[in-house]
Amino acid sequence: MHRILNNTKGDRWIWLIVILLSVISLLAVYSSVGTLAFKQGKGVEIILMKHVFMIVGGIALMYFSHKLDYRYYAGISKVMMIVTIPLLLYTLVFGSHINNASRWIAIPGTGLSFQTSDLAKLALITYLARTLSRKQENIKNVKESFLPIMGSVCVVFILIALANLSTALMLFGVSILLLIIGRISIRQIAITCAAGFILLLGVIFLGPRRHTYVSRMKVFMHPELAKADKSFQSDHAKIAIATGGLFGKGPGNSTERNYLPESYSDEIYAIIVEEYGLVGGIIVVGIYVFLLYRCIKIITKAPKAFGALLACGLSFSLTIQAFANMAVAVGLGPVTGVPLPLVSMGGTSILFTSIAFGIILSVSKDIEEPKKDKAIKEDNTGPNKIIVGEIRTA
């Protein structure tokens, strides 16, 4: 263990954030899975141990992915994109239908479901970072730069949006942010946004889940006119938050966990506020804000364009997802199926989130190493100084 800790590199604050979120996750999930355990005929401890296994597996993946030089992800990104698009198509046609959405592929013999949009987020962000950094000299060229970038963004967006519109919109927003930072012209960004808007209208009014999307928007815009069964989830999330008070009901004392259908996943923030109060809710928000701050520092100090774009895309993807989940819980947005990163109970989503953290840490590790080299050079002064990287002859 001591050897592993010594080999742990990267931003120490991000490691601390990961540990804090993991502890919060264990407490919140243990408190909120009682109803799920009853429905499945299992003990709460069994479900919790599965969640613990996922968190430990995620931290292991984070460790190994942060040890790999982030530049290797540039080559991997092309393979990931080639694999991702067929997987998204397969999921739409043959995927497991859960909650009236085909977002998952069952992994045989494991009892786990693999959500292909998690892989798509990693693949698209990494691919965009690679393409934007390598084509800076001819970034305004439509054929060589713009069309491949716009095509990848729009194809991944439509394939995800048909089953999971909220995730697709967030990924599209992060992609536009990367295009702006990557110096794509305003005109080309406007064309990409227009294409995305047309695809969005098609998904909302013609897609297989059009009735669900329209219904959720109506409930959000006019909650007073919605039927009780339509606003059930959002209503009980608000009740959980309203009854939490300043310091909450205490760990394990939530009552709304018995009513919220996704209390351990999509609505876990409402359970946290109910049990730990406004103070607990602000602490969780503060952790994600601090995560964004640390990531911005990494982005501004990254020595290479690819590292900066990669850390930017992954960090904004994680934090936007977190704020979207919390916004839904407090009634600032329509109901979505977006989990709270590293806190909500989930299978492969925790693993992919952990890999994203590992890649960000790999970029931050690249910032620390030049500082150490500089310190060594500054220490090697005086009459017996060592010339680093040079062989001097008499």
N, C-alpha and C positions, 0 to 999 in steps of 0.2 A: 504493500500500500504506500509506504514511504517513497519507494522508487517511482510509483505512478504519479504521486503528487509532485515530485521533483521534475518529472518530464511533462507536467502540465504547463502549457504556455498560453499566451494570449492575454487579453484584458481580464484582470482578476475580478473586476466589478461585474463583468458579464457572468463569470463562473458563479459569483455570489448570487446574482439575480436568478440563475437557473436553479440553484439550491433552494432559495426562498420560495420560488414558484412551485417547486416539487413538493416542499413541505406543506404549503397551502393546499395544493392539489390533494395530497393524502388526507388531510383533515376534512376538506370539503366533500370529497368523494365518499369517504367512510360514513359521513353524516347523511348523505343523500341517496345512497343506493338501496335503502331498505325496501322500497316499493318494487324496484327491479328484482331484488333477490326473492321477494315473495312471488312475483309473477313467474320467475324462472324456476322456482322451487329449490333455490340454493341458499346457502348461508351467506351472510354479508361478508364474512371473512374470506370466503372463496373468491368472491368478486374483487374484494380489495387486494388480495394477493396477486390476482391477474393484473390489476392496475400497477401494483408495486413492480411486478416483473417487467411491465412496459416502460416504467420510469427508469428502472435500472438498465434495461436494454437501450433506452434512449440516451442515457448518460454515456454508456459504452460507445454507442455510435458517434456521439458528439466528440468523445475523446479521440477516436480513430480518425474521424473526418478532420479534426483540427490539427492532427499530426501530419496530414497530407498537405503538401504545398498547394496553396489555392490555385496556382497557375495550371495544375493538372486538370482542374475542373473545366478549363477552357476546351480541352480536347474531349473530355467526357460529355460536354454539353451537346455536341453534335449527335452523338450516339443516343443520348437521352431524348432528344427531339424526335429522332427516327423511331424510337421505341414508343414514345408517349402518344403520338397521333393515332397509330393503330389501336393502342390500348383504350384510348378514349372512345374510338368508334366501336370497339368490341363491348365496352361497358354500356354504351347506349342501346346496343342490340341484345346482348346476352347477359348483361350485368344483373346482380341481385336487386330485386325491388324491395326497398325498405322505406317506409313512410311515403309511398307513392312516388318514389324517385329511384331511377336506375343510376346510382353513383358508385356502386361497389362491385368488386370482383371477389368472389369467395376463394380463399386460399385452401386447396384441398388438404384434409388431414390436420388442420390447425385450429379450426373453429373461428378463424379470424377473417375479416373482410378488409380488402385493400381498396382504398378510395383513390382512384386514378388521378383525380384533380390535385391531390397532394404531390404526386410525382410531376404533374404538369406544371405546377407553380415553380418548383425547383428547376425543371428543364427549361422553361421559357425565360425565366430571369437570368439563368446562367448563359443561355444562348444569346440573349440580347446584350448582356454585358460583354461577351466575347466579340460579337459582330460589331457593336458600336466602337469598341476599343481598337479593333483591327482595321476598321475602314474610315478612320478619322481623316485621312488624306483625301479621300473622295467621298466624304459623307453626304454631299449634296447630289451625288450621282443617283438618278432615279433607278436605272436598271441594275447597277451593281450593289447598291446599298439600300435604297428605300423599299423597293419591291420585296426583297427577301424578308426585311424586317416587318413591313406591314402585313405581308402574307402570313408569317408565323403568328403574329399577334392576333389577327382576325380569325385564323383557323382554330387556334387553341381557344379563343374566346367563345366562338359559336358552339364548339364541341362540349365545352363545360357548361355553357349557359342553358343548353337544352335540358339539363338535369339539375343544375345548381347555379341559379342566376346570381345570387349574392357573391359567391366565390369568384365567378367570372367577372363581375363588375369590379371587384377589388383588384383582381389580377390585371384587368385592363387599365385601371387607374395607375397602378404601379408601373406598368409598361409605358404609359404616356409620360410619367415622371422620368423614367430612364431615357426616353427619347429626347426630352427637353434637356436633361443634363448632358446627353450624348451629342448635343449640337445639331440635331436634326432641324431643318428649317421649319419655321412657323407654318408655312403653307403645307408642307408635307404632314406635319402633326395635325393640322386642321382636316386634311383629307382622311387621315387615319381615324380621327374622332368621328367624322361624318360616316365613314364606313361602319364603325362600331355602333353608331346610333341607329343606322338602318337595320343592322343585324339585331340590335336590341328590340326594336319595334317588331321585327319578325318573330322573335322568340316570345315576346309578351302576348301578341295577338294571334300567332299561328302555331306556336310551339306546343309540344305534348302536355306541358304543365301550365298552359295559359290561364286556365280557370283558377288554379292555385295562386298564381302571381297577382291576377286581378283582384281576387278575393282578399288577399293579404293587404294590398294597397288600399282597398275600400275600408277594411277594418281599421287600418292605421289612420286614414284621413278622416273617417267618420265613425269613431268608436261607439258613439251614442246610438247609431242606427244598426249596429252589428248585432247579430244573434248571439246568445250566450255561448253557444258551442264554438262559434268562430273566434271570439275574443277570449276564450277560456284561458289559454296559456299566458297571454299578455296581462290579463286581469290578475291572475294569481301571482305573477312575477311582481306586479306593482304592490299587491298586498304584502308579499314577503318583505319588500324594501320598506314599505310604510310602517310595518310593525317592528322593524329592527331597531328603531330608535337610534340613540347616539352610540351606545356600546353593545347593542344586540341582545339576543336572548341567551347567548352562551353556546359553546360548542356542543353539537348534538341535540339542541333543543328546537330545531326548526319544525314548524307545523306544515308549512306550505310544500315541503318535500313530498308529502303524501298526496298532493294534488297536481303539482307541476309534472307534466309528462316527460320532460327532459331535464329534470332538476340536477342530474349528475353531469350534464353535457352542455347543451345550448343555454340553459338558464342557471348555470352554477353560480354566476355572479350574484344573482338574486338571493340564493341560499347563503352565500358568504355575507352579504349585507344583513340578512335577517339574523344570522347567528353572531356576527361580530360588529354589527351596527355601522353607522356612518363612518366611524373611525376605521374600521376594517376595510370598508369599501374605498375610502380615500387612500389607504396604504397600498391596496392592490393597483389602483390607478397610478399612484406615484411610482410604483415599481416599473410599470411599463413606460411611463414618461422618462424615468431615469435610464431605462434600457435604450430608448430612442436617443437620449442625450449622449450616452456612451458610444452608440453606433455612429452618430454624426461626427464625433471626435475622430473615430477610426476613418470615416470617409474622407475627412478633410486632411488627414495625415498620411493616407495611403500613397506610397510612392509610384504606383502604377495605375493607369486608367482602368484596367480590367478589375483590379482589386477594389477600387473606389466604387465603380458601377455595381460590382457584385455585392459588396456589403450594403450599398444603398438600396438595391432592389430587395434583398432578403430582409433587411431590418425594417423597411417601410411595409413590406408585406406582413410581417409578424405584428407590428404595432397597429397597423390599420385594422387587421383582423381582430386584435384585442379590443380596440376602441369600438368597433362595430358590434361585437358581442355584448359589451357593457352598455352600449347605447340602446340596443334592443331590450335589454333587461329593465332599463329605467324608463322605457317608453318613448325614446327618441328616434326610433326607427321601426319599420315593419318586422314581423317575425321572420327570422332566417335560420338556416341550419349551420351557422358558423360557430365552431367551438372556441373557447378561450385558450389561447396557446399555452401549453405545458400545465394547464390547470384542469380543464375539462377531461373527463374520463374518455379515453379513446384507444383504439388499437394502433394502427399504422400511422395515424395522424401525429401521435406523440413522437414516433420514430422519425418521421420526415421533418417535423419541427426541430427535433434535436440535431439532425444533420444540418439544417439551415443555421442553427446556432454554431455548430462546429465549423462551418465554412466561414462565418463571420469572425470567429476566433482565429482561424487560420490567417485571415487578412490582417488582423490585429497583431498576430505573432510576427508577421513580416515587417511591421512597423517597429517592434521592439528590438529585433536583431541588429538593424543598422545602428541603433543607439548604443548597444553593447559594443559593437565594433569601434564606434567613435570613442567610447570611454576607454577602451583598451589602447587606442592610438594616443589619447591624451595622457594616459598613465605612463606610456613608454617614452618618457622625456629624460633629459640629462645626458651625461657623458657615455653611459652604457645603454642608450636607448636602442630599441629593436625597431627596425624598419619593417612594418607590417606589409606583406604582399610584395616585397622587393628583395632582391639579392644584390648587395653592394659588393663591388670588387675594389681592391686597393688600388 
